[in-house]
């Protein structure tokens, strides 16, 4: 089976209008709304932290018990609105009949009210919630229901289409919340739990393993102009409505935000994808502190992943070197005025590390750069003509 042709990557919020509809799919100072700092654990979680890689039978009950109260059900409403002709399909008969049919095809129409649902994760005790951008994008009303059935009206704090993340807030104190884990330490084969509200059911927990890291699916291009993707891939069952929910390890720590599934049907069919928490932390911090993401750029172009044999041959000819996937990221251009050009990087260089972190593909490079802000200084290790080099960049 050619999975490339048959699988569709879909966002995993769920919605209904008249029929079902699909939604496309520096740590803060203490003054900055109390967003948790890395390593800060609430006391009531202390009993759940053990060896996440211990041998023997895995017990999910402690992680599920600690995780479910902090995962919320999000319901949105988008009011009926008039859609302009520029947002509609082109009149198919205009080439033959001129504009005589414009009143049927070109005039404004009413888009019916839409209701949708998804999931979110409480990350502070004072009501900050992280979810997917596609869960709340365009909504006129956002309502949140906790696992204890208490409901709240939420306000939008900010959103980032490029990473498909958003932050909303509910009023109150002493909410249960999840502690940030470290997605860099997540390993292939490690057990994880997905928590959310699939199909608008009550809070649901599924288990699986991490089957891949640093996956790029090119789905955020639908909503962002500078998409950032480096997903954790798991086989935990995730379905419509799970968008924005938690991916946690067996210690009960948040390691990702569930965002998409690979499916030929729109429902779970083998793989789900989560945004790694180490990227989530920086984006959430920016949104809460600045209202928008302070995104840094390294200033290079590089090849897409999974090149065809013909594309690989053409690129090798262009760069004058043989290409082996998984060795790093090949530079195909360094636009003038960019950080890489200023630091002396050139076309054909092979980036292997960024601030000491190994880089094997473009998704890993994106994830690492996404953790920094403009003006940050980083060190880049690269190979040129087979020789190791180091450059200092100001993003």
N, C-alpha and C positions, 0 to 999 in steps of 0.2 A: 504493500500500500504506500502511495506517495503522500506522506503526512503533510508535506509542504503545501500540497494542493487541497487537501481535505480538511485540515484543522483550521479553525478560526480562533483567533485570540480575542476574547471578549471581556469587557469590563463586567463586574459582577454585582452591580446594584440591580434591584428589581423594581418595576413600576407598573402603574395602571392608569389609563385615561378612560375612554369608553371601552377600549380593549387594552390588553397588556402592552406595555411599551418598554423598550430597553434604553437605559442611559449609557451613552458611550463611556463604551467604556474604553568658641566662644560661648560657651554656656552662659545663661542669663545670670545677672547679678540678682541678689535676693529681692531687689526692688522691682525687678521686671516680672511681676505677676507670679512669682513662685514656681516657675517651670523647673522641674527637678534637675539637679546636677548629676553628672555621671557618678555612679557609685553610691549615691545616697539612697539607703533602703529604709522604708518605714518599718517600725518595730514589729507590727503584726505580721510581717512576712518572714521574720527571722527563722522561724521553725521550718520553712520550706526550702532552705538553701543548703544543698548537699552537693555531692559529686555528680554532675550532669552526665558523666561518661562512665559511671560505675558499672561493673559487670553484673550479670544476673538479670532477673526479671525486672521489668520497668513498671513502676507504679505511677499511674497518671492522676490518681485521685487528689493528691495534695495540690498539684499544679492547677487542675481543673477547679478545685474548690476556691483557690485564691484568685484565679483568673476571671471566672465568670461574673462576679459582681462588678467588675470594672469595665466590662464590655456592654455597650448600650445599643438599643434599637433606635435608628433614626428614620423618621417619616417626614417626607417633604410634600409640599403642595405648590404647584406652579399655576397661577391663575390663567383663565382663558384670555387670550390676547389676539389682536389683529396682526397677521403676518403680511408684510409688504410683498409686492410682486417680485422684488429683487431676491427674496428668499424662497420663491417658488420655482418649480420646474419651468423651463422654457416652453412656450406654446408650440406644440408639435405641428400645428396647422398653419402657422404664420407664413411659412415660405410659399404656401399654395394660395391662401386666401387673404393675405395681408393681416390687418389688425381687426378684422370684423369679429373675430372670436375672442378679443381681449377681455370682454366682460365676463367670459366664462373661464378663461385660463390666466389672464394677466392681472385681474383685479385683486384687491385685498381679500383675504379670507380669515376666518376665525379659527385659531388653534384651540382645541378644547382644553379644559382644565386637566392637568396631569398630576397624578399622585405617584410617588415612588418611595422605596424603602431601601435601607442599607444598614450598616453597622458602624460603630465608632468605639474608640478606646479612651477612657478617662486617664489622663496622665498627671493630673494634680488633684489635690483634695479640694481645691476651690473651683472645680468645674470646667477646666480646659479639656477639650476632647479633640483628638486627631482622627480624621477620617479621610476618605478619598475625595478628591475634587469632583469627580463625576457623580458622586452621591448627592452633593448639595448644589452643584452648579446651576444657576438660574432660578433657584427656588425662591418663592415669595415667603414661604413659611417653613420653619424647621422645628420639628418637635422631637424630643428625646424621651425615651422610656427606659428606665433602669431595670435590671433583673428583678428588683423587688416590686416592680409594677408602678413605681412612682413616675409621673410624667412632668416634663418641664419644657417651656419654650426656650429655644436656643437662639443665640445671635451669632452671626458670622464674624469671626475675627480677621480672617484673611485666607487666601487661597493661592495655590501655585499649580497652574495647569501643566507646567513642564515636568513636574514630578508626580502629578496626580495626587497631591496632598492638599488638605485644607484643615483649618482649625476653627472650631465653634466653641461656644461657652454657654453653660447653664449657671444660673444664680444659686448659690448655696455654699455650704462648707462641709468639711469632713466627709467628702465623697470617697468611696474606695477607688484606688487607682493602681495601675500597673507600673512596676519599676522597669526602667530601661536595662536591658541586657547588653551584650556586646556581640553584634552580628559578625564581626571579624573572627570571633572565636568559634562560630558555628561550623560544624564539620559535615562532610558528606556521610550519610548513613545515620546521622543523629536524629533521635526521636523529637518530634515537635507536635504541638496541638494547635488546631485552628478553632477559634471561638467567634461565633457571630450569630446572625439571625437569618438563616437561609429561608427563602420563600415566606418571610414574615412569621415564621414559627418562633416559639420561645427560644431563649438562648440555647445554642447547640454546640457541642464539642466533638471534634473529630481528630483522629490521630494519624500520623504518617511519618515519613522520614525526609530529610533533606536530600534531594536527588541531584541537585546542581546549584551552583552559585554563579553570580555575575552573568545572568541571562539578559540579553537585550532582545525585545520583541517588536520594537518600533511601533508600539501602539499609542504612546503619548504624543506622537506627531499629530494625532487627530485633534488635540486640544491645545498644544503648546508649540511655540515657534522655535524653542531651543530645548527639545526634550532630553530628559536625563533618565536613563534606565539601567538598572543593574539588579535584577530580581533574584531573590532566593526561590528556587524551584522545589516544590514538595509534592508528595502524592497524597497529602491529607485531603479528604473530600471537601470541596468548596463549591458552593452553588450561588445562583442569583440571590442577592440579599446579604451575602457574606462580605461584600465590598466594604472596606474600612475597618473590618474586624481584626482581631489580634492573632498573631502567630507567636506562640510562646514556647520556651523550652521546658524541660521537665522540672526545672527549678521554679517555674512560674514567672520567669522574666520575659518581658516583651523583646522579641528579636526581629519582628517585622509587622507590616500592615498589609493584610491580604488585599489584593488589587485586581487580579485577572485570572482567567482559566484558559487552557488550551482545549478547545472542544469543537466537534463537528455539529453539535446540536444546540449549544448555548447553555447546557448543564454539564456537570462534572463528568469528565471522561478520562481521567488519568493524572493530569498535572495542574497544579495551581501555582500562582506566583505572588510573592510578597515583597514589598519595598523594605530593604534592610534598615533596621532601627538606627544604625550609626549615621545613615543619611537623613533619616526622619528627624533625629534630634536637632541637627543644624537648621533644617528648614523650618521646623516648628519654632525654634528659638528666634529665628529671624522674623517670622510672621508675628509672633507675640510682641517682640521688642520694636520692630520697625513697621509692621503692617504689610511688608512685602519681603521677598527673598533677596538677600544681598548675594548675588551669584557671581562667582569668579570665573574667568576664562583663561585657559592656558595658551590659546592662540595657535592651534595647529589644525590641520586637516589630516584624516587618517582613513584607511579603507574600511568599508563595511565588513561585517563578519560573514563567514560561510561563502567565500568567493567561489564562483564556478571555475573550472579548469581554465577556460578561455580568459576570464577576468584575471585570474592569477598570473597567467603567462603575460598578458598585456602589462600588468602592474610590475612584474619582475623586469620586463624590458624597459619600462619607464624609469624604474629606480636603479636599474643596473645591478641587481642583487637577487639571489634566490630567497624566497619567502617561505618560512615555516610557521604555521599557525601555533599560537601558544607560547611563542618566545618573547612577545612583547607587542608594542604598538609601533608600526612603521609610520613615519612622518611623510606625508605626501605634499604638504604645503605649509609654509609659515607666513601668513599674511603680514604685510608691513605694518609696524606699529603694535604688533601683538607681543605678549610676554615671551613667547618662545623665540621669536626673531630677535628681540632685544638681548636675549641671553646667548645667542649664537647657534641655536639649533637650526638644522638645515634639512631640506628634502632628502629622504633616504636614511635618516637617523632612525635607530630603533630604541624606543623608550622602554626601559626594563624595570625601573623603580621610581616611585614618587615619595619623597620624604621617608625613604627606607622601606616602603611597602612595595612588595613585588607586583608588577603589572604584567599580565599575560594577554589581555585583550582590551578592546575599546570600552566595554562595559565597566571593567574594573577601573580604567582611567577616569571615566565619567564619575563613578561613585566617589573616588578619592578627591577629585577636584571639587565636587559638589559640597565637600565638607569645609571648604575654605571660603573666605570672603575677599572682595577686591582689596588689594594692598598687602595681603598676606605674602610672606616670602617662603618659598619652598625649594627643595633640592631635587633635581632630576638626574637620574643615572641613565645613560644611553650608550649605545654602541655606534661607532662610525668607522666604516672600513674594518670591522672586526675588533677595533680597540675600544676599551672602556673609557668613558668620559663622564664628567660631572658638570652640571650647570646650576647656577642659582637664579631662580626666576622670581619676579615680583608679579603676582597675578593681577 
